[in-house]
């Protein structure tokens, strides 16, 4: 037990050390948000992308909930994340995003929408949506980590949430994106080592032995529950978690700050391998839950922590705790930075005080990072007290709504010159309305149309993976259709966004 706490203390001190080391690397807005003019190399960007992608939610919420539901078939979520969410995402988006944001001088996704489609209203609306819907995602990360520490170490959940918030706030406030990327690199290495150790311990445990062959690797033929069956549910999770990151501001931001074409090639390979190891490892462990009768009846948020307490010897639990702590802190810092930047740059500088100096905007962004962290912690503590929703579904709702609003305008906007402003508005407004409608429809379908309003809402939110996939498909389709029937953008906008055929894509 003492060794566990020593490991945790060393980790916390190292994060504070990074804040001190990088405190002079974030003097301007560009430094704080983009790590300077040159950007980051492929390895650091890939680790920043991967550690933002995978947080405590995947290790605790998703692995526990869906591992117990689908057994080893849940590993296909991790495989999908590696192939679609990392490999294909980098191949399709990275170079195009780097080039277009460089040409448009866009530092955030709302700023990209403003300059790509010539609309300040789009910037304002998308900034508000991003800030609001990243809060439940951030809260779900805090809840995931508190479940681990509360179960394994007996530490009250609210205590670890506040400690995590303070630690994240320190290195993010002082170091900005460079501090985040440097810590992500270190945390990514910790995550890789921790996942490998975790798999080894589980495979060598008495509960697992050779019984692994009795677990299901596929969900075909499963019984229908509610509005859709296990097979459709699993496919929807793969699609949500793999395609959702194509339009999340905190992951897309990594492409803005990658250094050049060589770094993009490195990032593509490294991020894919990272996602494959982490995704497979997390869902593999969660899928073994059927071999542990001791955890029967345990809430989905506590399945993995209870398994870890059984399998991992005290003295090495600190390593696994640091693994999940690393995954959480990297995600929280990226989410906080993405949220704070859209308010500071897109609302404060763009609408409230257009004459604000770079120094003022920089400080505003730092303060807003702290504000976002405080709001997220408060929501997470309320969720802990009142059990508002399961961890996995808080994340699903956040991902689904954001991706549903933005995946069409962002992805098609990179690939196709004819995407129009009305098409973007149709995607954003339509996806928000569709999300609300589907929550009601799914909720009442599962419980019957005579159930209470609160029960229907809760059950509807629990269907967030399917809702998110439907909204993403809607976004792509409506963006394409409306663009075909509305007036194409002006030549000025098109020329400013798309590179000439003779222009090199490599920008530093």
Secondary structure by P-SEA (a helix, b strand, c coil): caaaaaaaaaaaaaaaaaaaaacccccccccccccccccccaaaaaaaaaaaacccccccaaaaaaaaacccccaaaaaaaaacccaaaaaccaaaaaaaaaaaccccaaaaaaaacccaaaaaaaaaaaaaaaaaaaaaaaaaaaaaaaaaccccaaaaaaaaaaaaaaaaacccaaaaaaaaaaaaaaaaaaaaaaaaaaaacccccccccccccccccccccccccaaaaaaaaaaaaaacccccaaaaaaaaccccaaaaaaaaaaaaaaaaaaaaaaaaaaaaccccccccccccccaaaaaaaacccccaaaaaaaaaaaaaaaaaaaaaaaaaaaaacccccccccccccaaaaaaaaaaaaaaaaaaaaaaaaaaaacccccaaaaaaaaaaaaaaacccccccccccccccaaaaaaaaaaaaaaaaaaaaaaaaaaccccccaaaaaaaaaaaaaaaaaaaaaaaaaaaaaaaaacccccaaaaaacccccccccccc
